[in-house]
Amino acid sequence: MASTPSPSPHNRNRDEDEDDLVDGMISRTGCAELHYALQDCMAEHQDWRKCQTEVQKFKECMTTFQNTRKEQLLKQRMSATQSA
């Protein structure tokens, strides 16, 4: 019995109905292209040690996003406290 090959996990041409939760979260960070570059590197080399440039760039982007988000939440919390 022949099975159909599974789709590539790096295929970014999915139908909208098949949106992946993780892809959606990463897209909202603004770091999606760096994430895809890291995935492509990992698929090519099969060794994360050979993808350190991509790992570092993605990490820096995510850290920047997290710090910005943290600042936004603190400002919201402060303004809610002051108006209460």
Backbone as JSON, one array per atom type, in Angstrom:
{
  "sequence": "MASTPSPSPHNRNRDEDEDDLVDGMISRTGCAELHYALQDCMAEHQDWRKCQTEVQKFKECMTTFQNTRKEQLLKQRMSATQSA",
  "N": [[0.85, -1.18, 0.0], [0.78, 2.06, -1.02], [1.78, 5.07, 0.41], [0.89, 8.5, 0.62], [3.25, 11.1, 0.39], [4.14, 12.96, 3.29], [3.33, 16.4, 3.84], [5.77, 19.0, 3.5], [7.19, 20.39, 6.44], [8.08, 22.89, 6.16], [6.64, 24.2, 4.31], [5.22, 27.08, 3.4], [2.98, 27.76, 2.08], [0.35, 27.25, 2.83], [-3.19, 26.53, 3.05], [-5.55, 28.98, 4.17], [-7.26, 27.89, 6.01], [-5.74, 26.08, 7.33], [-4.12, 27.33, 9.15], [-1.43, 27.49, 11.32], [-1.11, 27.41, 14.79], [1.29, 28.1, 16.17], [2.78, 29.3, 14.1], [1.15, 31.52, 13.68], [1.43, 32.88, 16.13], [4.17, 33.47, 16.08], [4.28, 35.06, 13.8], [2.96, 37.34, 14.7], [4.9, 38.48, 16.26], [6.68, 39.69, 14.61], [8.91, 38.4, 13.82], [8.87, 36.38, 11.99], [10.11, 35.86, 9.44], [12.76, 35.48, 10.18], [12.44, 33.23, 11.74], [11.6, 31.38, 9.8], [13.92, 31.32, 8.25], [15.67, 30.14, 10.05], [14.4, 27.64, 10.35], [14.71, 26.68, 7.73], [17.51, 26.51, 7.57], [17.99, 24.58, 9.52], [16.67, 22.41, 8.36], [18.24, 22.04, 6.13], [20.86, 21.54, 7.13], [20.57, 19.8, 9.28], [21.6, 20.06, 11.83], [21.75, 21.94, 14.57], [23.92, 23.35, 15.49], [25.24, 24.29, 13.3], [23.75, 26.37, 12.55], [23.96, 28.7, 14.0], [24.12, 31.47, 13.54], [21.58, 32.08, 12.5], [20.03, 31.2, 14.66], [20.82, 33.03, 16.65], [20.0, 35.51, 15.54], [17.21, 35.15, 15.41], [16.66, 34.76, 18.13], [17.43, 37.28, 19.18], [15.54, 38.93, 17.94], [13.14, 37.91, 19.03], [13.61, 38.45, 21.75], [13.68, 41.24, 21.75], [11.02, 41.73, 20.97], [9.67, 40.58, 23.18], [10.58, 42.2, 25.31], [9.57, 44.7, 24.53], [6.85, 44.14, 24.56], [6.51, 43.57, 27.27], [7.02, 46.1, 28.38], [4.81, 47.5, 27.31], [2.68, 46.18, 28.6], [3.25, 46.82, 31.28], [2.89, 49.62, 31.2], [0.16, 49.71, 30.6], [-0.88, 48.53, 32.9], [-0.04, 50.37, 34.82], [-1.44, 52.7, 34.02], [-4.05, 51.8, 34.36], [-4.1, 51.4, 37.09], [-3.71, 54.0, 38.02], [-6.02, 55.28, 37.12], [-7.95, 54.09, 38.6]],
  "CA": [[0.0, 0.0, 0.0], [1.6, 3.26, -1.14], [1.25, 6.21, 1.16], [1.26, 9.79, 0.06], [4.27, 11.73, 1.23], [3.62, 14.02, 4.15], [3.75, 17.72, 3.37], [6.96, 19.56, 4.15], [6.87, 21.31, 7.52], [8.56, 24.22, 5.79], [5.77, 24.71, 3.26], [4.5, 28.23, 3.93], [1.88, 28.05, 1.16], [-0.81, 26.5, 3.34], [-4.5, 27.18, 2.96], [-5.85, 29.75, 5.38], [-7.94, 27.01, 6.96], [-4.75, 25.26, 8.01], [-3.19, 28.18, 9.9], [-0.81, 26.84, 12.46], [-1.12, 28.29, 15.96], [2.64, 28.6, 16.43], [3.11, 30.24, 13.02], [0.4, 32.74, 13.95], [2.06, 33.58, 17.25], [5.47, 33.99, 15.63], [4.01, 36.15, 12.86], [2.6, 38.54, 15.46], [6.09, 39.06, 16.88], [7.49, 40.36, 13.6], [10.13, 37.6, 13.67], [8.54, 35.2, 11.18], [11.11, 35.59, 8.4], [13.94, 34.91, 10.85], [12.04, 31.87, 12.13], [11.64, 30.54, 8.6], [15.33, 31.15, 7.87], [16.2, 29.15, 10.99], [13.84, 26.33, 9.96], [15.36, 26.26, 6.48], [18.89, 26.13, 7.9], [17.93, 23.3, 10.24], [16.29, 21.38, 7.39], [19.37, 21.82, 5.23], [22.06, 21.03, 7.8], [20.22, 18.78, 10.27], [22.49, 20.26, 12.98], [21.52, 23.3, 15.05], [25.21, 24.02, 15.71], [25.62, 24.93, 12.04], [22.77, 27.44, 12.3], [24.05, 29.63, 15.13], [23.81, 32.83, 13.1], [20.12, 32.17, 12.42], [19.52, 31.07, 16.03], [21.07, 34.28, 17.35], [19.14, 36.56, 14.98], [15.83, 34.88, 15.85], [16.64, 35.01, 19.57], [17.47, 38.73, 19.39], [14.24, 39.46, 17.52], [12.15, 37.51, 20.03], [13.91, 39.17, 22.99], [13.22, 42.61, 21.53], [9.56, 41.69, 21.02], [9.24, 40.32, 24.56], [10.84, 43.39, 26.12], [8.6, 45.72, 24.11], [5.53, 43.7, 25.06], [6.53, 43.73, 28.72], [6.86, 47.54, 28.63], [3.43, 47.85, 27.0], [1.82, 45.66, 29.67], [3.49, 47.62, 32.48], [2.23, 50.91, 31.01], [-1.27, 49.48, 30.73], [-1.14, 48.25, 34.31], [0.15, 51.63, 35.54], [-2.55, 53.61, 33.7], [-5.26, 51.24, 34.96], [-3.98, 51.64, 38.53], [-3.87, 55.43, 38.25], [-7.38, 55.68, 36.86], [-8.86, 53.41, 39.53]],
  "C": [[0.89, 1.23, 0.0], [0.96, 4.39, -0.35], [1.69, 7.49, 0.49], [2.28, 10.44, 0.97], [3.65, 12.84, 2.07], [4.13, 15.37, 3.66], [4.95, 18.21, 4.16], [6.55, 20.49, 5.27], [7.29, 22.73, 7.21], [7.74, 24.85, 4.67], [4.93, 25.85, 3.84], [3.35, 28.63, 3.01], [0.64, 27.26, 1.56], [-2.09, 27.27, 3.06], [-4.74, 27.93, 4.26], [-6.52, 28.89, 6.43], [-6.96, 26.21, 7.8], [-3.75, 26.09, 8.8], [-2.7, 27.45, 11.13], [-0.75, 27.83, 13.61], [0.24, 28.91, 16.22], [3.05, 29.6, 15.36], [2.4, 31.57, 13.24], [1.03, 33.55, 15.07], [3.38, 34.2, 16.83], [5.27, 35.14, 14.66], [3.69, 37.44, 13.59], [3.81, 39.19, 16.13], [6.9, 39.89, 15.9], [8.77, 39.6, 13.29], [9.94, 36.4, 12.74], [9.61, 34.87, 10.15], [12.37, 34.99, 9.01], [13.67, 33.48, 11.31], [12.11, 30.92, 10.94], [13.07, 30.3, 8.14], [15.99, 30.11, 8.77], [15.69, 27.75, 10.64], [14.52, 25.81, 8.7], [16.78, 25.78, 6.73], [18.91, 24.76, 8.58], [17.58, 22.15, 9.28], [17.47, 21.03, 6.48], [20.52, 21.09, 5.93], [21.8, 19.91, 8.8], [21.11, 18.87, 11.52], [22.37, 21.72, 13.42], [22.83, 24.07, 15.26], [25.69, 24.74, 14.45], [24.71, 26.11, 11.7], [22.81, 28.51, 13.39], [23.76, 31.08, 14.74], [22.3, 33.03, 13.07], [19.49, 32.08, 13.81], [19.66, 32.41, 16.75], [20.17, 35.41, 16.85], [17.7, 36.38, 15.43], [15.69, 35.17, 17.34], [16.6, 36.51, 19.86], [16.13, 39.36, 19.03], [13.18, 39.15, 18.57], [12.37, 38.25, 21.35], [13.44, 40.61, 22.89], [11.7, 42.67, 21.62], [9.08, 41.52, 22.46], [9.46, 41.53, 25.46], [9.86, 44.51, 25.8], [7.22, 45.39, 24.65], [5.44, 43.89, 26.57], [6.34, 45.2, 29.1], [5.43, 47.99, 28.38], [2.49, 47.4, 28.12], [2.01, 46.44, 30.97], [2.82, 48.99, 32.38], [0.72, 50.78, 31.16], [-1.67, 49.29, 32.19], [-1.05, 49.55, 35.13], [-1.02, 52.59, 35.27], [-3.86, 53.09, 34.29], [-5.26, 51.49, 36.48], [-4.22, 53.11, 38.85], [-5.31, 55.89, 38.04], [-8.4, 55.05, 37.81], [-9.04, 54.18, 40.82]]
}
